[in-house]
Amino acid sequence: MTSPANKSQSLFDTWTATLTEKGSILAYFVIPILSTLFFIEAFRIYVPGMYIAMFHVVFQDPGWMGSLLTLLTLLLLFLPLFTSRLCKIFGQEKIYLLSIVTMAITRLLIACHLSSLLDTVLAALLLAFYAMFASIFLKRLVQNNLNMDLKAKISVFTVSFITAFLLDHLIRTIGFSSDISLVPIHLNPELWVFLQYLWLFVQIPLSVLLIWSSIRTKSIIFPTEPAQEPEDCRNEPWILNALGLGMFLFLLFNVFLYPSAIAEYTDTQYAIINPILISAITLVLLYLLFGKERMLYNFRINLCFNLVLILALATFLFFNAVLALPTAILMALSVGIMYLNAHLLILNMSITKKPGNQLKSLSKLFSYGFLFLILMTFLHDFTTDHAFTISAFQGMGPHILLIGGFILLVMTLLAHLQLKTFEEGRSG
């Protein structure tokens, strides 16, 4: 039984007092952070790959059959739905290790720059196995006896998830992960052939570290004592959370993952927006780590945050030419609220469900979240690359993004209310 929540204690204090087992840092933080870094890069490849494939299929350009096969990689995003069945056949530990090894190998192959079509297929495979990994990881967090309340347990994953995005921004700011093959004009061609594989010198140790860490710490994730099944039950709100998570990913990977996109929308400087965006994510992490629970899960506070997010999004999309720099700064800061929303959606999804259904629910969260992202991405594609094919979509790009923002707001607030009701029911 987990200890009751201490609303006056910060998350950092809770972790410091409980995660003392040797290897806990590797098991609960390094592995999800590295996996999420691979996940981010896979999405960076997969979303543009879908845009390109759709363009070739619609206009039947040369090689459009290959692009059609690439679109069929959408079927891979249903693979996580079989996580529970696979775990019953082979065991959770084997599927957990298989998902990590697959992510490490596919990310390594992507770094080899094989071909754009193959990279898109590998990215889809990585996304599918990341969803399987995350589902099992969250289930074990809930079931393992870590002497902390459920919110603190799930926050182990969500904080690692957000930390990975922060590290991604920092690495790209430094320039270590820049694709040097995109800017080789002034270089000697023979030298460029070598330089495009430069990132492999970083990717190989990262992939090895991920596999080694997962094997080294499997006894922590899968302890010998039997895992505790959830005692409290409620309906599975996976569709609500999956739709919200899908909109978070849609907004992020189509616009807000890139400070340069915010700078381009508002005609401001990347050098100004990038540190503000990094600061916003850092503030979110500090808020989650050191904020008191009564603040983190206060409905009024989160409602105010989301109203600011929608205001910033609407101003950014429709009035960016009026107050360019203030709008860009407000939007960059408001991206942090999107990460808080993702934390709340994953938390709500992970709190106890019907016994035996939790792994299915978590896999639905990620699998259908990915599919909602792709659906909105296709709709957005008809307002950009294919704006001239369907007249009704012309000029609707900002509207699609704003609709995504509103859906994220509504789903987050509904998830918060559901979580609040559930917590009141447990304490009542």
N, C-alpha and C positions, 0 to 999 in steps of 0.2 A: 504494500500500500504506500503510495506516495505521501509525503508530508504535506500538510495543509499549506496553502499559499500564504506567504507573509507579505502583505501589501505595503509594508514599510521598508522592505528589503529590495535592493536592486538586483538585477539579473547577474551582474558581475560578482556581487557578494555571494549569491547562491551557488554559482559555478565554482568559485574559489573554495567554498566550504565542502563541496560534494564531489567534484571531478578530480579526485586526488589519486586515482589508480594509475600506475605506471603505464604509459602508452595512451592515456585518455586523450591527450592533445592530438596525437596522430589519428586516433580512431574517430573522434567526434568533430574535429575541426580541419585537419590537414586534408583528409580524404574528401569530404564534401566540398572544400574550397577548390582543390585541384579538379575534381569532377565537374564542378560548375564552371570553372575556367574553360574546360574542354567543351562544355555545353554551350557557352557563349560563342566560342569560335565556330562551332557547328551551325548555330543559328545565323551567324554572320554570313556563312556560305549558303545555307539552305534557302533563306528568304530571297536573296537576289537570284539564286538558281531557279526558283519557282517562277519569278518574274520573266527571266530569260527563256525558260522552257515554254511558258505559256505564250510568249510572243512568237516563238518559232512555230508552235503548233497552230496558232490562230492563222498565221499568214503562210503556213506550209513552206517556210524557207528551207534551203538545203539542209538536210540532217534533221528534219522535223520529226522523223520517226524515233530517233534517239531521244529527242526532247519529250516525246509522248511517253516513252518508257521512264524518263525521269519523273514525269508527273505521277506515274504509278507508284513512286516511292512514298506517296501519301498513305499507301496501304501499310507501310512499315510503322506509321504512327499509331496503328491499332494494335501493334505487337504488345505494348505494355498491358493491355486488357487481359492477356493470358498469364500475367505474372503469378496470380494466385494459383492457377492450375499447374503451372510449371513448378512452383514451390512445393505443391503437394506431391508431385511426381519425383522431383529430384532433391527437394529440401531447400529451405531458404538460404542456407549458407552457400551452397553451390551456385545458386542463381545470383546471389549477391556478388560472389567472386567473379563469376562469368561476366556479369554486367560491367564490372570494373575493368577486367582484362580487355574486354571488347572495346570499351571507351578508349583505353590507353593505346591499343593497337590502331584503331580507326583514326584517332587524332594524329598518330605518328605517320600513317599513310597519307593523310591530308597534307601534312607538312612536306611531303615529298613532291607535291605539285604534279600529280600524275596526269589528270585531265579535268576539265571543268565539269563534265558530265559525271565522271567517276567521283569527283569530290562531293557533288551534290548527293549522290547515292550514299557515300560514306557518312556524310553529315546527317542524313536521315536515320541511318543505322545508329549513329552515336546518340541522337536525340531519343530514339526508342529505348536504348539500353540505359540512358540516363534516367528516364522515367521509371524504369524497373528498379534501378539502384535506389532512387529517391524514395520510392514507395516502400521498399524493404527497410531502408534506413530509418524512415519515420516510424514505421511499425515497431521496429526494435527500440527506438527511443521511448515510445509509449509503454512498451511491455517490460523493458529492463528496469530493474530496481536501482535507480540512481539517487534515491533519497531527495527528490525534489518534485514539485508539483508539475502537472502536465504542461502548463504554459511555459515553464522554464525548460522542460525537456524539448518541446518543439522549437523553442527559440534557438537551441543549439544549431538546428539545421538552417533556420531562416537567417540568423546572424551570419552563418558561414556563407549562405547564398548571396547575401548583400555584400559581404566582404570580398567575395570573388569579383563582383562587378566593380567595386572600388579598385581592387588590384589591377583589373583589366584596364580601367581608365588611366591609372598611374603608369602602367607598363607602356601603354600606347602614347602617353604624353612624353615619356622618356624616349620612345621610338624603337625599343627593342623588338617589337612585334610588327613593325612596318614591313609590308611586302616589298622588298627592295627590287623585285622583278617588275614593279609597276613604274619605277623611275630610273631606268638604266640608260637613258638617251646618251648621256655624256660618257658612258663607260665602254670599255673595250668589250666586244661581244663574247670573247672567250672568258673574260673575267665575270661577266654577267651570268653565264651558265653556272659558275660556281657560287656566286653570291645569292642566287635565288634559293639555294638550299642552306643558307647560313643559319636559319632558325632551327634546323635539325640539331645543332649543337646544344640548343636549349631544350628542345622538345624531347629528345631521347632521355636525358636525366629526369625530366618531369614525368614521363610515362613510366620509367623504371621506378621512380619514387612512389607513384600511385599504386602500382602493382605490389611493390614490396611492403608498403604501409598496410594495404588491405590484408595481405597474408600474415603480416606480423601482428596485427591487432584483431584478427577474426575472433579470438577468444573473448575479447571485450564486447564486441557487438553481439556475439552469440555465446553467452556464458553457459556454464554447465548446468546451473540450476534452472528449473523450468520457468519459462516466461509467464508473467501474470496476464491473464485475459482481462479485458475491460469489464468492470462491474456495472457501470452505468450505461444505459442504452438510449439512443434517440434515432430519429430518422436520418437517412443519409442525404446530406445537402450537396452532393457532388456537382449537380448541374449548376447550382448557384455559384459555387466556388470556382468551377472549371470555366464558366463564362467570364467571371471576373479576372481569373488568371490569364485567360486568353486575351482579354482586352489590355491587360498590363503588358503582356509580351508583344501584342500588336503595336501599341503606341511606342514601346521601347525600341523594337528592332526595325521599325519603319521610319522613326524620326529621332527619338530622344536618347538613343544609345550613343549618338554622335553629336558632340558639341558643335562640330562644323555645320551640322544641319540646322541647329538653332541659330547659329551665326548667319547662315545663308538666308533663312526665312526672314530674319530681322535686319539684314544688312549691317551686321556688327562684326566685331573682330573675334576670331576663334581664341586668340590669346587671352581675351577677357572672359569669355564664356566658359572655357575649359576649367580653369581653377575654381570658378563658382560652382560648376557642376560637381567637381570632386569634393568641394567643401560641403555641398548639400548632402551627398552620400555619407560623408564622414560624420556630419551632424546627426543623421539618422541612426548610425551605428552607436554613437555616444548616447543618444536618447534612449535607444533600446537597452543598452548595457547599464546605464546609470540612472535612468528614470524609474520612479516608483510605479508599482503596478496600478495604483489608483489613478495615475496620470496616463499610462500607456493604454489602458483599456477604458478610458472615460469617453462615453459616446459623444458628449457635447464637444470635447476637444477634437476628436476625429472628424466630427461633422464640420467644424470650422476649418480644419485642415483641407478637407475635400472640397469645400466651397471655394477656398483659395485656389485649389488646383484647377477647378472648372473655370474660374474667373481668369486665371493666368492662361489656360488653354484657349479660351475664347478670344482673349486679347491677342495672344500670340498668332492665332490663325487668321483673324479678321481685321485687327487694328494694329498690326506690327509696324506699319509705316508711320503711324502718328507719333508714338513714343518708342522708338526702336530700342534704344539701350535699356531703359527701365523694363520694357516688356521682356527682353531677352534675359535680363537678370532675374526677374520674377519667375519666368518659366523654368530657368535652370535650377532655381531654388525649389520650385514646386515639384520637380522630378523626384526629389527626395520623398515627397508625400506618396508617390506611386510605389516606392519601395516599402513604405509603411503599410500601404494597402495590401501588397503582396504578402507581407508578414502576417497580416490579419486573416487573409483568405486561406493561407496554408495552415495557420493555427486552427482556424475553425474547422477545417477539413480533417485535421488530425486528432481532435478531441474525440473521446470514446464513441464508438458506434455499436451496432448490433454485433455481438460476439461472432467472430469468424468472418465478418464482412469487411473488416477494416482495410486489409490489403487490396481488396477489389475496389473499395471506395477511393483509396489513394491513387491507384493506377488510373481510375477514371478521371481523377482530378487533372493529372498531367496529360494523359492521352487526348481527352476531349479539349483540354485547354490548348494544346497544340493545334487541334483541328479548328477551333474557333479562331485562333490566330491566322491560320491559312485562309479560312473563309473571308475574314475581313481584309486580308492582304490581297486576295483576288478582287474583291470589290474595289479596293483602293487602286489596284492596277488598272481598272477600267477608267479611272479618273486621271491617270498619268500616261503610261505607255500606250494604252488602248482607248484614250479619251475620244478619239475620232470614230470609233467603231459603233458605239452606242451613244446617241446624242443626249440621252437623259442623264448620263454620268458626267458630261462635260462640265468642268468647273466645280465638281462636287468633292474634290479631294479634301479640302478643309472640313467640309460637313461630315465626311466619313470619319475623320479623325476626332471631331467633336462628339459624334455619336458614340464612338469607342470610349471617349472620356466619360460621358454620361453613364454608359453601361457599367464602367469600372466603379464610378461613384455609387450607383444604386446597389450593385452587387456587394460592394464592400460594406455599406451601411446595413444591408440586410444580414450579411454574415456577422456583423458586430452585434446586431439585435438578437440574432439566433444564439450566438455565443453567450451573450449576457443572460438570456432567458435560461439557457442550459445551466450556467453557473449558479443562478438564483435557485433553480430547481434542486441542485445538489446540496446547497447550503440550507435550503428551507426545511 
